[in-house]
């Protein structure tokens, strides 16, 4: 596979192959497939986990990195994304990892003279395949399966690429997906995949409870003005009372960054049921598997 752009392009077998490769890396397998190759991480939106995780994954595979700073790049002079990418390919990049605020930004690059693999590190409110795969890896490690599970996704659904990616692939893999949060965020796309429930009911019934932050950068000025952190936390936030409603083996997940006191209480972030930092650990290994796959596919 030359590019990894969306979870919708992956079959169940391909998902399994990525998870197996990531688990092998976690168990000590090494690869020098990136030796002598250069990666460029093009992040046009802020990132801590995804960017640093890709950087570590690239280094573990032997790659060197071309430093790219979106705020100091020629895109600020009007250069198109395509021309920027072609420039970086021309100076020696062998892989482009791109995060961009535009949904499906990669359509500008496909079927043109851009000949190195792309891994989508997040497109607008569209897809986030590496986060989705690391979520699947974390769930699989815990339950040893990805089917016949009940997964509740709570929060800013309509603006979340994680919600879109996870709900889509979990449904494809045979698990039930349920939703919580503001009714206005529960759009037709999610209604087609699963019902909307109260946060208390989701905590009682789900095998996996996945929280999402409120993406204020994608809300309108009017929505942000009306938003109350205290009201949101009371109605939809996860505190220890709600954690104690969860089933004994249930998992609490969050793609992070977490907003303590908004969608999650501070003492819940690292409680016994929380897998938030385990997700981050798995992120490096799943991204190693993704990079290895696209580098093999580009040969």
N, C-alpha and C positions, 0 to 999 in steps of 0.2 A: 504494500500500500504506500503510494507516494505521499499523500496528504492525509491528515486527520483533522477534519473540519467540524463534524457534527456526529452526535450519537446515532442519528438516523441512518448514517451510512454503514453502521457496524451490524454484522449478524451476531447471533448468539454465540456461534463458534469463535468469531473474532474476539468477542468480549472475553470468552474463556481463555483464549490464547494469550491475551494481554495480562490477565490475572495470573496465569501460570508463570509467565515470564517474570512478572513483578515479584511473585513469591520466590522464584528461583534467585533473583537478585537479593531479596531480603535474607535468604538463607545462605548467601555467600558467593553465588556465581559471579564471575567477573567477565567483562568483555572489553576489548580494545577496538571495537568497531569504529570509534570516533577518532582514533589516532591519526594525526595529520589533517584533521578536518576542523572547520570553523563554524561556530554557531553564532547567530545574531538574535538577541532577544529584544523585540521591538514592542515596547509597552507604551501605548498612547494613553492608558489609564493607570492610575496608581495601583500598586501591588506590593505586598510583602511576601506572602506564602508562595504564590504561584511563580513569581519571578525568581526568588531565591531557590526554590525547589528545582526549577528547570536548570538554573546555573549549576547547582550541585550535581544533578543528574548528568549534565553534559560533561562536567569535569571527571566524574566517576567513569564515564565511557571514553575518556581520553581526549575530548574535544577542547579546543581553545575557543575563546569568546571574543567577538568583535564588539567593543563597547558602543552602545547606541543610547543616546539621550534624546527622547522625543522633543523635549523643550528647547534643545539646542541644535536640532536637525534642520535640514533645508525644507522640511514640510512647513516650517514657520515662515518661509519665504514664498510659499505657494506651490512647492513641488508636490506632485501627486504621490499617493501611496505606491502606485505601480512604478513610477520612476525612481522612488527611493529604494524600493526592493530590487529593481534591476541594477541600480548602482551598487548595492551591497553584494549582490550576486557577482557583479563584474570585478569587485575587489577581492573576491575569494570566499564568500560565505557558502557553506554547503547545506545549511539548514536555517530556516526562519521560523521563530516562535513569535506569534503576533497576538497582541491584545489591542482591541480598537473599540471605540464607542459606537461605531456604526454597525448595525445589524448586517450580517453576511458581507462584511467588508471584503472577504476573500473573492467574491465574484469579480472584483476589479482585476484580480491577478490570474484567474483561471483562463485557460484557452488563449493565453498570450505568450509572449516570449520570456516567460519566467520559468526557469527550469530546475529550481531546487525545491525540496519538499517544504511544506508549510504545516505547522501544528498550530491549531487555533487555541490560544490561551484565553479566549473569551471575546465574543462579538456582541457588543451592545447588551440588549436584553434577550439575546438569542440563545447561544449554546456555550457550554463550558465542558468539553469532553474529558479533559484530564481530571478535573474535579469530580466528574461523574464516575469515572473509572476508579479513582481512589476511594470514593464512597462505596462502590460495589466491592472493592477489595476488602475494605474494613468490615462490611456486613458479612461477606463470605467467610472471612477468618473467624467470625463469631458464631455464625449459624451453620457453616459448612454447606450452604446452599443459597440460591438467590430466587428460588421460586416458592410459592405458597407462604409468603410472608405478608404481613400487613404493615405498610409504611405510611406514617402520617407526616405531611409536610406543612409547616405552619409559618405564616409570615407574608412577606411582600412577594406573592406568587407572580404577578403579572410582569414585574420588572426583573425577575431573577432568572438568569441563564442556568443556574444550578437547578432550580425548580423545573424548568423546561426539560433539561437533559435527563435528570434523575427520574422524573415521572414517566417520561417516554420510554426509557430503557428498562425500568423496573416492570412496567406494564408488558413490554415485549418479552421479558424473561419469565413472566408468569406470576408476579406478585401483585397484590392489591394495593392501590395507592389512594390515599384519603387526604383531605385538605382542611386547613384551618386558617383563621385570620379574618381580616376585613372582607365583607361580602363583595366589595367593589373590586378586589384583587382576584376574586374567583371567577375568571373569565370563561368563555365558552370552551376554550382549549382544555381547561382543567375539568370542566363539567363533563366533558366527553370521556374522561379517564377515571373519575371517582367522585364520591360524594363529599360534601362539606359538613364538618362536624364541629362541636364545641371543643375547646382545648382540653377540658376535663375528660370528655369522652374519648378523645384521641389518646390521652395519657393512659387511660384504663385499658384500651383495646389494642393498641399498636405493639408490634414487635420492635419497630424502629420509630422514634420520634425525632424528626429533623427540623431544626429551627432555621429561619432565615432572618437576616437583618433587614430593617427598613432602609431602602435605597433612596435616601433623601436627594441624592444628586440626580435622580431620574423623576422625582416628583415635581409637580408644578409649584410655583411660588405660593399659590393659594392653599394647596395641600400641605405644604410645609408650615405655613402660618397657622393652620388649624390643628396641626399635629400636637398631641400632648403625650410626652413620654410616660407620665404617671398613669394616664388613662389607658394607654396601650399596654403597659406592663400588667395592669390590673386585669384587663380583659384577655390578653393573649400571651403574656409573658410566662416563662417557666420558673417557678420558685420551688423550694423544697417540698411544699405541700403537694404540688402537682407531680414532682418526681416520685413522691411516696405513693402516688396512685398507679405508677407504672408497674408492669409485670416484673417478676423477679429477674428474668433474663433479658428484659428489654434494654435497648440501646438508645442513648441520647447522642445526637450528632448535630454538627453545625459546620458549614463550610468556612466560617470566619471571614473577616474580622467580627468578633462578637462585640455587641454594645451592651455592656453590663448595666442592668437596671432598666433596659428597654425591652428586649425580647428574652432576656435571660438574667437571672439573679447572679450576683458575683459568686456566691457559695455553691452554685450549681455547676459552674464552668468545669471544675475539676472534681466533681462528686464521683461516687463509685460507678454510676451508670454512664458517665460521660466518656465518649470516645473522641473528643474534639482534637486532642493533641496526638492521639494514635492515628487519626486521619492524616495529620500533617506528616508524621513519620512515613506512612505509606505513600504519600505524595511523591517523594523522591524516587521510590522504586517503580511506581507505575509510570512515571515520566521517563525513567530509564528504558522501560519496556517499549514505550511509544517511540522514543528517539531511535532505538535499535531497529524497530520495525520500519520506520520511514527511511532510514539510511540503507537498510537492506533493499527496500523497494526502489530506491533511486539508482541502484547500480545497474 
